[in-house]
Amino acid sequence: MDTKELIFGRHSVRNFLPDPVPQEILDDILEAGRLAPSAQNKQPWRYLVFQGNDSIQKLVQNCGLVGLSIFFIRKAPCVIIACADTKANLKMNGQDYYLVDTAISFHQMMLMARSHGIGSCWLAAFSEKKLRSYLKIPDTWRVVAMSPFGYPAEKKSTYTKLVSSFAGSDSRKPIAEIVLYR
């Protein structure tokens, strides 16, 4: 798969086969995140990997009320939570870069997953406060995003179609609306 096909074909996956993500593929995904660029090479990202039904079920139950919309992750064979350690932050022009750096790293992981035929879905629908309490992460860490990872199922459920429609997953602004030439 070439780079254009990799990027243009990436989409949010919300229905998964039960097949586990092989460890060598998971290692590639995590390595892609590790190798991401960051401001002054601070590398603030920290990843929590959940595998297995029991582990993921407990995670789903601890995402808070807003997390009810992402209950589909309970069927994924793997869920990764992207956190950022604020101690590894670079502040420039009044902006904290730990969030940007972690987002770049997590996106590289999603692209690597896609190159292996693994689907993912960027999620921010969770209560950070409830999730932090459950995860028992250090005070300096922020929960940035999470994603299920797994082989996409052929058939989309009615719920998945509804969530995709609500999220506007298939809608993209035209290039003329987002690019200004100077």
ZAPA-225943 format. One record per residue: residue number from 0; residue in one letter; x, y, z of N, C-alpha, C in turn. Coordinates in pm, whole numbers. Atoms other than C-alpha are relative to their C-alpha. Last residue first. Layout:
N
+-----+-----+--------+--------+--------+--------+--------+--------+--------+--------+--------+
:   n : res :    n_u :    n_v :    n_w :   ca_u :   ca_v :   ca_w :    c_u :    c_v :    c_w :
+-----+-----+--------+--------+--------+--------+--------+--------+--------+--------+--------+
: NUM :   A :      X :      Y :      Z :      X :      Y :      Z :      X :      Y :      Z :
...
+-----+-----+--------+--------+--------+--------+--------+--------+--------+--------+--------+
# end
This chain:
182
+-----+-----+--------+--------+--------+--------+--------+--------+--------+--------+--------+
:   n : res :    n_u :    n_v :    n_w :   ca_u :   ca_v :   ca_w :    c_u :    c_v :    c_w :
+-----+-----+--------+--------+--------+--------+--------+--------+--------+--------+--------+
: 181 :   R :    -45 :   -138 :    -23 :    -47 :   3381 :     19 :    116 :     33 :    -90 :
: 180 :   Y :   -131 :    -23 :     62 :   -248 :   3065 :    -60 :     36 :    149 :     18 :
: 179 :   L :    -15 :   -135 :     52 :   -528 :   2990 :    184 :    141 :     13 :    -58 :
: 178 :   V :   -133 :    -42 :     43 :   -627 :   2630 :    246 :     -6 :    141 :    -55 :
: 177 :   I :    -99 :     19 :   -106 :   -923 :   2503 :    452 :    141 :     48 :    -36 :
: 176 :   E :     47 :    -52 :   -128 :  -1232 :   2611 :    257 :    107 :     -8 :    110 :
: 175 :   A :      6 :   -146 :      9 :  -1075 :   2570 :    -87 :    -43 :     64 :    131 :
: 174 :   I :   -135 :    -54 :    -16 :   -982 :   2210 :      5 :      0 :    153 :     -1 :
: 173 :   P :    -77 :    -10 :    125 :  -1350 :   2120 :     45 :    134 :     69 :     25 :
: 172 :   K :      7 :   -134 :     58 :  -1464 :   2028 :    395 :     81 :      1 :   -129 :
: 171 :   R :   -127 :    -72 :     -2 :  -1494 :   1656 :    461 :    -21 :    135 :    -66 :
: 170 :   S :      4 :   -137 :     49 :  -1807 :   1461 :    554 :    137 :     67 :     13 :
: 169 :   D :    -21 :      2 :    146 :  -1799 :   1083 :    580 :      7 :    140 :    -60 :
: 168 :   S :   -124 :     69 :     40 :  -1746 :   1073 :    957 :     29 :      5 :   -149 :
: 167 :   G :    -37 :    -61 :    129 :  -2014 :   1333 :   1029 :    126 :    -62 :    -58 :
: 166 :   A :   -135 :    -56 :     -9 :  -2016 :   1221 :   1393 :     43 :     70 :   -129 :
: 165 :   F :      2 :   -107 :   -101 :  -2394 :   1171 :   1385 :    135 :     71 :      7 :
: 164 :   S :     78 :   -110 :     56 :  -2368 :    971 :   1062 :     -1 :    120 :     95 :
: 163 :   S :    -79 :    -57 :    109 :  -2089 :    754 :   1197 :    -70 :    119 :    -62 :
: 162 :   V :   -110 :    -75 :    -62 :  -2283 :    701 :   1521 :     86 :     67 :   -108 :
: 161 :   L :     58 :   -117 :    -67 :  -2598 :    598 :   1328 :    109 :     89 :     60 :
: 160 :   K :     44 :    -91 :    107 :  -2411 :    363 :   1094 :    -54 :    129 :     61 :
: 159 :   T :   -121 :    -57 :     60 :  -2235 :    210 :   1394 :    -36 :     98 :   -111 :
: 158 :   Y :    -56 :    -96 :    -95 :  -2565 :    159 :   1576 :    122 :     70 :    -60 :
: 157 :   T :     86 :   -119 :      7 :  -2719 :     -6 :   1271 :     54 :    109 :     92 :
: 156 :   S :    125 :     10 :    -75 :  -2424 :   -246 :   1267 :    -81 :    128 :    -20 :
: 155 :   K :     14 :   -103 :   -103 :  -2165 :   -231 :    991 :   -135 :    -18 :     69 :
: 154 :   K :    133 :    -59 :    -16 :  -2093 :   -553 :    801 :     -1 :    101 :    114 :
: 153 :   E :     57 :    -38 :    129 :  -1744 :   -640 :    680 :   -131 :     78 :     17 :
: 152 :   A :    105 :     93 :     42 :  -1584 :   -639 :   1023 :    -59 :     51 :   -130 :
: 151 :   P :    136 :    -48 :     24 :  -1263 :   -437 :   1050 :    -95 :   -113 :    -40 :
: 150 :   Y :     34 :     23 :    140 :   -957 :   -612 :   1196 :   -146 :     43 :    -21 :
: 149 :   G :     37 :    136 :     36 :   -877 :   -454 :   1529 :    -28 :    -11 :   -148 :
: 148 :   F :    -80 :     49 :    113 :   -774 :   -142 :   1718 :    -43 :   -144 :    -27 :
: 147 :   P :      0 :    145 :     15 :  -1001 :     58 :   1950 :     87 :    -35 :   -121 :
: 146 :   S :     46 :     61 :    124 :   -888 :    413 :   2004 :     -7 :   -151 :     15 :
: 145 :   M :     -9 :    146 :     -3 :   -831 :    648 :   2292 :    -49 :    -51 :   -134 :
: 144 :   A :     92 :     69 :     91 :   -761 :   1018 :   2327 :     10 :   -150 :     26 :
: 143 :   V :     19 :    -78 :    122 :   -571 :   1279 :   2529 :   -107 :    -63 :    -90 :
: 142 :   V :     55 :     95 :     96 :   -580 :   1148 :   2887 :    -38 :     81 :   -124 :
: 141 :   R :    134 :    -32 :     51 :   -355 :   1389 :   3075 :    -43 :   -111 :    -94 :
: 140 :   W :     46 :     54 :    128 :    -57 :   1279 :   3287 :   -140 :     52 :    -31 :
: 139 :   T :    -52 :    -82 :    111 :    104 :   1496 :   3557 :    -46 :    -50 :   -137 :
: 138 :   D :     68 :   -130 :      5 :   -114 :   1350 :   3834 :     45 :     85 :   -119 :
: 137 :   P :    -62 :   -111 :    -74 :     21 :   1001 :   3762 :    -75 :    132 :    -21 :
: 136 :   I :   -118 :    -54 :     67 :   -226 :    740 :   3629 :     58 :    116 :     81 :
: 135 :   K :   -101 :    -30 :   -103 :   -463 :    544 :   3850 :    132 :     47 :    -63 :
: 134 :   L :   -133 :     38 :     51 :   -649 :    409 :   3544 :    111 :     19 :    103 :
: 133 :   Y :     -7 :    144 :     27 :   -990 :    413 :   3714 :    142 :    -44 :    -37 :
: 132 :   S :     19 :     68 :   -128 :   -948 :    760 :   3864 :     13 :   -151 :    -18 :
: 131 :   R :   -124 :    -18 :    -77 :   -808 :    897 :   3539 :     -8 :    -77 :    132 :
: 130 :   L :   -100 :     88 :     59 :  -1107 :    751 :   3350 :    133 :      7 :     76 :
: 129 :   K :     36 :    138 :    -37 :  -1358 :    916 :   3581 :    106 :    -98 :    -51 :
: 128 :   K :     -6 :     13 :   -147 :  -1187 :   1257 :   3553 :    -29 :   -145 :     43 :
: 127 :   E :   -140 :     12 :    -39 :  -1121 :   1224 :   3179 :     11 :    -22 :    151 :
: 126 :   S :    -21 :    -92 :   -110 :  -1488 :   1152 :   3117 :    145 :    -18 :     45 :
: 125 :   F :    -20 :     65 :   -128 :  -1497 :    988 :   2778 :     12 :    109 :    105 :
: 124 :   A :    124 :      8 :    -77 :  -1592 :   1073 :   2422 :     23 :    -85 :    125 :
: 123 :   A :    -18 :    -95 :   -111 :  -1251 :   1170 :   2282 :   -123 :     -1 :     90 :
: 122 :   L :    110 :    -26 :    -93 :  -1218 :    884 :   2036 :     39 :     99 :    109 :
: 121 :   W :    -41 :   -102 :    -97 :  -1006 :    834 :   1723 :   -119 :     34 :     88 :
: 120 :   C :     98 :   -109 :     -5 :  -1126 :    515 :   1552 :     41 :     96 :    112 :
: 119 :   S :     -4 :    -77 :   -125 :   -904 :    226 :   1444 :   -105 :    110 :     -7 :
: 118 :   G :     79 :   -122 :     -8 :   -885 :    -44 :   1178 :     11 :     65 :    137 :
: 117 :   I :     65 :    -18 :   -130 :   -605 :   -297 :   1129 :    -74 :    133 :      0 :
: 116 :   G :    139 :     44 :     12 :   -515 :   -397 :    773 :    -79 :     10 :    129 :
: 115 :   H :      9 :    143 :    -32 :   -140 :   -384 :    846 :   -143 :    -53 :    -12 :
: 114 :   S :    -90 :     67 :     94 :    -92 :    -46 :    675 :      1 :   -152 :     20 :
: 113 :   R :     67 :     12 :    130 :   -402 :     68 :    866 :     88 :    -73 :   -100 :
: 112 :   A :    103 :    104 :    -14 :   -230 :     -2 :   1197 :    -67 :    -25 :   -135 :
: 111 :   M :    -71 :    128 :      1 :     72 :    201 :   1085 :   -100 :   -115 :     11 :
: 110 :   L :    -41 :     25 :    138 :   -162 :    490 :   1001 :     77 :   -132 :    -11 :
: 109 :   M :    119 :     37 :     77 :   -329 :    464 :   1341 :     34 :    -28 :   -146 :
: 108 :   M :     37 :    137 :    -38 :      6 :    461 :   1519 :   -120 :    -48 :    -81 :
: 107 :   Q :    -96 :     90 :     67 :    117 :    768 :   1325 :    -31 :   -145 :     33 :
: 106 :   H :     41 :     10 :    140 :   -204 :    935 :   1443 :     96 :    -89 :    -79 :
: 105 :   F :    115 :     92 :      7 :   -120 :    856 :   1803 :    -47 :    -18 :   -144 :
: 104 :   S :    -45 :    136 :    -29 :    226 :   1015 :   1771 :   -114 :   -101 :    -16 :
: 103 :   I :    -81 :     44 :    114 :     92 :   1330 :   1606 :     42 :   -146 :     19 :
: 102 :   A :     91 :     23 :    112 :   -180 :   1361 :   1871 :     75 :    -48 :   -124 :
: 101 :   T :     67 :    129 :    -24 :     76 :   1315 :   2148 :    -96 :    -32 :   -112 :
: 100 :   D :    -98 :    108 :     15 :    294 :   1594 :   2009 :    -66 :   -137 :     15 :
:  99 :   V :    -33 :     10 :    143 :      0 :   1830 :   1968 :     92 :   -119 :    -23 :
:  98 :   L :    119 :     53 :     67 :   -122 :   1766 :   2323 :     25 :    -21 :   -150 :
:  97 :   Y :     15 :    142 :    -34 :    226 :   1804 :   2475 :   -121 :    -63 :    -67 :
:  96 :   Y :    -15 :     91 :    113 :    278 :   2127 :   2279 :    -18 :   -148 :     35 :
:  95 :   D :    -58 :    124 :    -49 :    143 :   2379 :   2529 :      3 :   -100 :   -115 :
:  94 :   Q :     68 :    127 :     32 :     83 :   2711 :   2358 :     76 :   -118 :     58 :
:  93 :   G :    117 :     18 :    -86 :    168 :   3058 :   2488 :    -76 :   -129 :    -23 :
:  92 :   N :    105 :    -92 :     44 :    400 :   3125 :   2196 :   -130 :    -19 :     79 :
:  91 :   M :    -48 :   -102 :     94 :    601 :   2818 :   2290 :   -118 :     85 :    -44 :
:  90 :   K :     96 :   -110 :     15 :    552 :   2581 :   2584 :     65 :    106 :    -87 :
:  89 :   L :    -69 :   -120 :     45 :    740 :   2253 :   2557 :   -108 :    105 :    -21 :
:  88 :   N :     65 :   -101 :     84 :    595 :   1976 :   2767 :    100 :    106 :    -45 :
:  87 :   A :    -80 :      5 :    123 :    752 :   1660 :   2909 :    -57 :     98 :   -103 :
:  86 :   K :   -138 :    -33 :    -39 :    621 :   1728 :   3261 :     92 :      3 :   -122 :
:  85 :   T :    -18 :   -145 :      8 :    272 :   1737 :   3107 :    138 :     45 :     46 :
:  84 :   D :    -61 :    -42 :   -126 :    291 :   1362 :   3049 :     33 :    149 :    -11 :
:  83 :   A :   -114 :    -90 :     16 :     51 :   1291 :   2766 :     49 :     39 :    138 :
:  82 :   C :    -15 :    -99 :   -106 :   -189 :    998 :   2749 :    121 :     87 :    -31 :
:  81 :   A :   -112 :    -92 :     18 :   -307 :    793 :   2453 :     -3 :    104 :    112 :
:  80 :   I :     27 :   -134 :    -52 :   -534 :    504 :   2548 :    128 :     81 :    -13 :
:  79 :   I :   -117 :    -74 :    -48 :   -507 :    194 :   2335 :    -44 :    138 :     43 :
:  78 :   V :     28 :   -143 :    -16 :   -789 :    -54 :   2292 :    127 :     63 :     55 :
:  77 :   C :   -105 :    -81 :    -61 :   -741 :   -407 :   2159 :    -48 :    145 :      7 :
:  76 :   P :    -97 :     86 :    -68 :   -969 :   -695 :   2057 :    110 :     78 :     72 :
:  75 :   A :   -132 :     -8 :     62 :  -1257 :   -457 :   1982 :     97 :    -91 :     75 :
:  74 :   K :    -18 :    113 :     91 :  -1604 :   -569 :   2091 :    135 :      2 :    -72 :
:  73 :   R :     -2 :    124 :    -79 :  -1618 :   -345 :   2399 :     22 :   -123 :    -87 :
:  72 :   I :   -138 :     44 :    -17 :  -1520 :    -53 :   2175 :      8 :   -130 :     78 :
:  71 :   F :    -40 :     94 :    106 :  -1884 :    -31 :   2063 :    143 :    -49 :     19 :
:  70 :   F :      5 :    137 :    -52 :  -1966 :    128 :   2402 :     39 :   -103 :   -104 :
:  69 :   I :   -109 :     79 :     59 :  -1842 :    457 :   2260 :     -1 :   -145 :     47 :
:  68 :   S :      7 :     -2 :    146 :  -2159 :    662 :   2309 :    108 :    -85 :    -66 :
:  67 :   L :    103 :     95 :     45 :  -2181 :    557 :   2674 :     -8 :     -6 :   -152 :
:  66 :   G :    -58 :    120 :     58 :  -1849 :    734 :   2730 :   -102 :   -103 :    -45 :
:  65 :   V :    -30 :    -35 :    139 :  -2026 :   1065 :   2788 :     58 :   -120 :    -73 :
:  64 :   L :    123 :     -8 :     78 :  -2171 :    903 :   3099 :     25 :     33 :   -146 :
:  63 :   G :     96 :   -103 :    -37 :  -1833 :    803 :   3238 :   -121 :      2 :    -91 :
:  62 :   C :    -17 :   -116 :     89 :  -1551 :    607 :   3073 :    -98 :    112 :     32 :
:  61 :   N :    -63 :   -110 :    -74 :  -1520 :    353 :   3353 :     30 :    122 :    -87 :
:  60 :   Q :     84 :    -35 :   -115 :  -1759 :     82 :   3232 :     55 :    120 :     77 :
:  59 :   V :    123 :    -62 :     52 :  -1580 :     75 :   2896 :    -88 :     48 :    115 :
:  58 :   L :    -35 :   -133 :     51 :  -1247 :      6 :   3073 :   -126 :     74 :    -45 :
:  57 :   K :    -17 :    -85 :   -119 :  -1400 :   -283 :   3267 :     35 :    143 :    -41 :
:  56 :   Q :    133 :    -21 :    -59 :  -1524 :   -438 :   2941 :      8 :     93 :    121 :
:  55 :   I :     66 :   -103 :     80 :  -1180 :   -384 :   2780 :   -140 :     28 :     55 :
:  54 :   S :    -72 :   -126 :    -18 :   -998 :   -577 :   3053 :    -72 :    115 :    -71 :
:  53 :   D :     24 :    -47 :   -137 :  -1254 :   -858 :   3055 :     61 :    137 :     24 :
:  52 :   N :    136 :    -44 :    -25 :  -1256 :   -893 :   2674 :    -23 :     56 :    140 :
:  51 :   G :     83 :     99 :    -65 :   -885 :   -915 :   2616 :   -133 :     60 :     44 :
:  50 :   Q :     30 :    114 :     87 :   -632 :   -649 :   2540 :    -84 :    -97 :     79 :
:  49 :   F :     98 :     93 :    -57 :   -587 :   -302 :   2688 :    -28 :   -108 :   -103 :
:  48 :   V :     53 :     98 :     94 :   -277 :    -99 :   2605 :    -90 :    -97 :     75 :
:  47 :   L :     54 :    109 :    -80 :   -193 :    219 :   2796 :    -71 :    -94 :    -96 :
:  46 :   Y :    109 :     82 :     53 :     29 :    458 :   2604 :    -38 :   -112 :     95 :
:  45 :   R :     -1 :    122 :    -82 :    243 :    750 :   2722 :   -122 :    -81 :    -44 :
:  44 :   W :    103 :    102 :     10 :    323 :   1043 :   2495 :     28 :   -119 :     92 :
:  43 :   P :     86 :      6 :   -118 :    539 :   1333 :   2612 :   -100 :   -115 :      2 :
:  42 :   Q :     66 :    131 :     -1 :    822 :   1273 :   2362 :    -93 :    -17 :    121 :
:  41 :   K :     45 :     24 :   -138 :   1021 :   1589 :   2451 :    -70 :   -135 :     17 :
:  40 :   N :    -12 :    143 :    -27 :   1206 :   1580 :   2115 :    -40 :    -36 :    144 :
:  39 :   Q :   -128 :     22 :    -70 :   1235 :   1961 :   2117 :     18 :   -145 :     46 :
:  38 :   A :    -70 :   -127 :    -25 :    871 :   1968 :   2001 :    120 :    -25 :     92 :
:  37 :   S :     59 :    -80 :   -108 :    779 :   1615 :   1899 :     84 :    125 :     21 :
:  36 :   P :    -68 :   -125 :    -37 :    835 :   1390 :   1598 :    -72 :     67 :    116 :
:  35 :   A :     61 :   -125 :     47 :    694 :   1036 :   1602 :     84 :    122 :     38 :
:  34 :   L :    -89 :    -69 :     92 :    925 :    736 :   1651 :    -55 :    134 :    -51 :
:  33 :   R :   -125 :    -34 :    -68 :    748 :    604 :   1961 :     90 :     87 :    -87 :
:  32 :   G :     27 :   -109 :    -94 :    411 :    613 :   1789 :    127 :     49 :     68 :
:  31 :   A :     33 :   -116 :     83 :    536 :    405 :   1496 :    -30 :    122 :     88 :
:  30 :   E :   -128 :    -55 :     46 :    695 :    169 :   1750 :    -22 :    123 :    -88 :
:  29 :   L :    -58 :    -74 :   -113 :    357 :    117 :   1916 :    133 :     64 :    -39 :
:  28 :   I :     88 :   -114 :    -28 :    195 :     18 :   1585 :     61 :     86 :    110 :
:  27 :   D :    -21 :    -98 :    107 :    489 :   -206 :   1489 :    -81 :    127 :     26 :
:  26 :   D :   -134 :    -58 :    -21 :    472 :   -382 :   1830 :     31 :    106 :   -106 :
:  25 :   L :     15 :    -95 :   -111 :     97 :   -431 :   1786 :    134 :     67 :     29 :
:  24 :   I :     68 :   -116 :     58 :    172 :   -593 :   1449 :    -20 :    107 :    107 :
:  23 :   E :    -98 :    -66 :     87 :    429 :   -828 :   1607 :    -60 :    123 :    -69 :
:  22 :   Q :    -96 :    -78 :    -77 :    185 :   -902 :   1891 :    101 :     73 :    -89 :
:  21 :   P :   -123 :     73 :    -30 :    -91 :  -1016 :   1655 :    104 :     91 :     67 :
:  20 :   V :   -107 :    -65 :     77 :   -410 :   -808 :   1688 :    128 :    -75 :     36 :
:  19 :   P :    -94 :    -89 :    -68 :   -670 :  -1049 :   1823 :    100 :     63 :    -97 :
:  18 :   D :   -138 :     46 :     11 :   -950 :  -1183 :   1602 :     95 :     97 :     71 :
:  17 :   P :    -55 :     32 :   -133 :  -1294 :  -1079 :   1734 :    148 :    -41 :     -3 :
:  16 :   L :     -2 :    145 :    -13 :  -1379 :   -900 :   1407 :     60 :    -32 :    137 :
:  15 :   F :   -123 :     78 :      5 :  -1443 :   -533 :   1456 :    -27 :   -150 :      2 :
:  14 :   N :     39 :    140 :     -9 :  -1714 :   -277 :   1398 :    123 :    -85 :    -27 :
:  13 :   R :     73 :     19 :   -126 :  -1644 :     91 :   1472 :    -55 :   -142 :     15 :
:  12 :   V :     58 :    135 :     -4 :  -1379 :    173 :   1212 :    -64 :    -19 :    136 :
:  11 :   S :     32 :     48 :   -135 :  -1301 :    538 :   1142 :    -71 :   -134 :     -9 :
:  10 :   H :    132 :    -42 :    -46 :  -1147 :    589 :    800 :    -24 :    -57 :    138 :
:   9 :   R :     23 :      9 :   -144 :   -806 :    567 :    636 :   -139 :     52 :     33 :
:   8 :   G :     90 :    111 :    -34 :   -822 :    511 :    260 :    -28 :    -14 :    149 :
:   7 :   F :    132 :    -24 :     59 :   -679 :    849 :    156 :   -101 :   -108 :     40 :
:   6 :   I :     64 :   -118 :    -58 :   -387 :    815 :    398 :   -141 :     20 :    -53 :
:   5 :   L :      6 :     13 :   -145 :   -278 :    460 :    316 :    -79 :    115 :     63 :
:   4 :   E :    106 :     97 :    -27 :   -362 :    490 :    -54 :    -20 :    -16 :    151 :
:   3 :   K :    126 :    -63 :     38 :   -149 :    805 :    -78 :   -119 :    -92 :     31 :
:   2 :   T :     37 :   -101 :    -99 :    135 :    646 :    118 :   -135 :     64 :    -32 :
:   1 :   D :    -83 :   -120 :      3 :    153 :    333 :    -99 :    -58 :    105 :     97 :
:   0 :   M :     86 :   -117 :      0 :      0 :      0 :      0 :     91 :    124 :      0 :
+-----+-----+--------+--------+--------+--------+--------+--------+--------+--------+--------+
# end
